Amino acid sequence: MSDASHVARSLRERLGGTTEERLGKALSDLLENPLLTGAIGRAFDAREKAAQAQEVAMGALNIPSAADIERLTRRLRSVSLRLEGIEEGVDRLDRTRTQGGAEAPEIAERLTAIEGQLKRLTDRLEESKTRGAAKPAAKPAAKPRKSKAKPGKA
C-alpha cells in the first residue's frame, strides 16, 4: 500500500502544480486584456456615480448618508477626547486642592491663623460683654484734676 499512496501523492503534486500554473497564467492573461480592464474600470466608475446619486437623494430626503454618519462619529470622538481631557484637568485640580499639593499646606496654615484670630476676637467680645454687665449703670463721678505742680516747689 505504501507504493499506492506514494503514487497517489506524486500524481496529486503533479496535477496540483500544473493546475496552479495554468490558473495563474489564465488570470494573468485576463488582467492583461484591455477589454476586461476597461469593463472593470467602467464598473467602478458606475459604482462611484451610483453612490453619489444615492447620497444626493438621501440629502434631498433629509436622511443622513453613511458619510454623514462617519463625519458625525469622528466629531463625537473628538468632543469625547476633549471632554476626557477637561475631566482629567478637573480631577487633578481637585486632588491638588484636597490632598495637599504645593499650595495646600500654605492655605491650611492661613486658615488656622484666621481661626485663631477669630477665636481671640470672640474671647475679647465675650470679655467686654461680661465687663460691661459687671459695671454699674451710673457713670462714676469725675475725679478732681491733679495739678501739675509738684509739691514742695513754689
Secondary structure as GFF3:
##gff-version 3
##sequence-region A 1 154
A	DSSP	alpha_helix	2	32	.	.	.	ID=ss1
A	DSSP	alpha_helix	34	60	.	.	.	ID=ss2
A	DSSP	alpha_helix	66	99	.	.	.	ID=ss3
A	DSSP	alpha_helix	104	134	.	.	.	ID=ss4
###
